[in-house]
Amino acid sequence: MGSQELLYVVPFVAKILESCTRSKIFQQPNPWLMGIMSVLAEMHSTPDFKLNLK
């Protein structure tokens, strides 16, 4: 996936996760949620990643 697509995907996923904060299903032992959080954390820890995507 290119960086152009990430400009749209990362904020979209962040907004979806933000809306799930009060959900009983999407809490932290959920494998789907943990996978997405893991990918976002990996992208955030990448040193040469664009700041506007962090």
Buried (B, 14 or more C-beta within 10 A) or exposed (E): EEEEEBEEEBEEBEEEBEEBEEEEEBEEEBEEBEEBEEEBEEBEEEEEBEEEBE
